């Protein structure tokens, strides 16, 4: 069954796209750094490791590369061990760059998210996955939420009839509401707004609080 959209947060989408735009260059620098290691072509696996901040996923490939290069030079274990001592430095430096870029994208106080799946790998370059961002900031009705919404709509029809009847009889609905909502109340000397239930009265009319339903069901 096709899901029913409750809300698309356009502002959150716009802000997320702006944040991702600022991080594209750093991600691309990490990809270019991988190419400089001469470990092979850029692949989806490499891209996934970079945006996830997990360069260690590629270390086995680096170890194999170094082992093969050392084997081409010597078969003497002692010499091979000496050659291997500083061989990891290029990969370690690149790995630090990847981790730093990841931390900058996800550090607290960065005013929002720039998640790994907000980026995509297209023709060897990092790109913004606009569809993934839109999906992330789109909320859907659940089956329970839709059922409760249907019940609320049925109840609203009855309450609308009550409201219309009371208006016809000259009742001031602000002073004598059908439901809580319009009338403020006092708590320890402070004026509080009216209650905000699933069904409430607003300016003399019965309204359904769809957000209250969607957020809790």
ChimeraX attribute file (.defattr): number of C-alpha atoms within 10 A of each C-alpha:
attribute: neighborCount
match mode: 1-to-1
recipient: residues
	/A:1	3
	/A:2	4
	/A:3	10
	/A:4	12
	/A:5	11
	/A:6	16
	/A:7	13
	/A:8	15
	/A:9	14
	/A:10	12
	/A:11	10
	/A:12	17
	/A:13	20
	/A:14	13
	/A:15	15
	/A:16	22
	/A:17	20
	/A:18	13
	/A:19	17
	/A:20	23
	/A:21	14
	/A:22	12
	/A:23	18
	/A:24	15
	/A:25	15
	/A:26	18
	/A:27	24
	/A:28	18
	/A:29	17
	/A:30	24
	/A:31	23
	/A:32	14
	/A:33	18
	/A:34	24
	/A:35	13
	/A:36	13
	/A:37	13
	/A:38	10
	/A:39	14
	/A:40	12
	/A:41	11
	/A:42	16
	/A:43	12
	/A:44	13
	/A:45	10
	/A:46	20
	/A:47	24
	/A:48	18
	/A:49	16
	/A:50	26
	/A:51	25
	/A:52	15
	/A:53	21
	/A:54	16
	/A:55	23
	/A:56	15
	/A:57	14
	/A:58	17
	/A:59	15
	/A:60	10
	/A:61	13
	/A:62	19
	/A:63	15
	/A:64	12
	/A:65	16
	/A:66	17
	/A:67	16
	/A:68	11
	/A:69	14
	/A:70	20
	/A:71	13
	/A:72	9
	/A:73	12
	/A:74	12
	/A:75	10
	/A:76	10
	/A:77	11
	/A:78	10
	/A:79	12
	/A:80	16
	/A:81	11
	/A:82	11
	/A:83	16
	/A:84	15
	/A:85	9
	/A:86	9
	/A:87	15
	/A:88	13
	/A:89	10
	/A:90	14
	/A:91	20
	/A:92	14
	/A:93	11
	/A:94	19
	/A:95	22
	/A:96	14
	/A:97	20
	/A:98	25
	/A:99	19
	/A:100	14
	/A:101	21
	/A:102	22
	/A:103	12
	/A:104	13
	/A:105	23
	/A:106	16
	/A:107	13
	/A:108	10
	/A:109	7
	/A:110	11
	/A:111	11
	/A:112	14
	/A:113	19
	/A:114	25
	/A:115	17
	/A:116	19
	/A:117	16
	/A:118	21
	/A:119	25
	/A:120	18
	/A:121	17
	/A:122	11
	/A:123	9
	/A:124	14
	/A:125	16
	/A:126	21
	/A:127	18
	/A:128	20
	/A:129	17
	/A:130	18
	/A:131	12
	/A:132	16
	/A:133	22
	/A:134	19
	/A:135	13
	/A:136	16
	/A:137	15
	/A:138	16
	/A:139	17
	/A:140	15
	/A:141	19
	/A:142	18
	/A:143	12
	/A:144	13
	/A:145	18
	/A:146	18
	/A:147	14
	/A:148	17
	/A:149	20
	/A:150	12
	/A:151	11
	/A:152	18
	/A:153	15
	/A:154	11
	/A:155	14
	/A:156	18
	/A:157	12
	/A:158	12
	/A:159	20
	/A:160	15
	/A:161	12
	/A:162	14
	/A:163	21
	/A:164	15
	/A:165	12
	/A:166	16
	/A:167	13
	/A:168	9
	/A:169	9
	/A:170	9
	/A:171	14
	/A:172	11
	/A:173	19
	/A:174	16
	/A:175	10
	/A:176	13
	/A:177	21
	/A:178	19
	/A:179	22
	/A:180	18
	/A:181	22
	/A:182	22
	/A:183	18
	/A:184	13
	/A:185	13
	/A:186	10
	/A:187	8
	/A:188	6
	/A:189	7
	/A:190	9
	/A:191	10
	/A:192	12
	/A:193	12
	/A:194	17
	/A:195	16
	/A:196	16
	/A:197	15
	/A:198	15
	/A:199	22
	/A:200	23
	/A:201	24
	/A:202	19
	/A:203	13
	/A:204	20
	/A:205	18
	/A:206	24
	/A:207	20
	/A:208	19
	/A:209	15
	/A:210	17
	/A:211	12
	/A:212	14
	/A:213	21
	/A:214	19
	/A:215	13
	/A:216	9
	/A:217	15
